[in-house]
């Protein structure tokens, strides 16, 4: 959300200052990348702190409390990568669905 807000704020300025740009989408994309490069590690750190606080409040053994931030900081990028790969596969399947529907309708009509 913050990427969209700041990007749409900067995009008209870049569009007005440039002769070449048509819609200013490259500026919007650049701001999204820059903000995500800052926000993602900050959010991972915040989640690690929250998980450690929950571990302390749950009165877990000291071993678990000490390992919690490391496990969270290791797991979150892996989960993000897995979500990205599943999303790409889902989009690929979604692109194939209309062609499957066409093949099925043709086979039903032909028989």
C-alpha positions, 0 to 999 in steps of 0.5 A: 500500500505504501508503495502505491501511495508514494509511487503515485505521488512521484510518478506525475512529477517524473512524467512532467519532468521527462520528454520521453515517458508516456505514463510514468510506470517505470518510476512507479515500478522503481519506487515499489522496488525501493520501498520493498527493499527497505520494508521487507527486512524491517517487517521480518525483524518486526515479526521476529520480535513479535514471535520472540515476545510470544515465546517469552509470554508463553513461558517456553524454555530458554532454548526455544526463546533464543532460537525463535528469532533465528528460526523466524528470520530463516523461515520468512524468506523461504515462505515468501519464495514458496509463495512466489513459486506457487503464484507463478504456477497458479498463473500458468495454470490459469492461462491454460484453463481457457485452452482446456475448456476449448479442447473439451468443448471441441471433443464433446461436439465432435463425438 
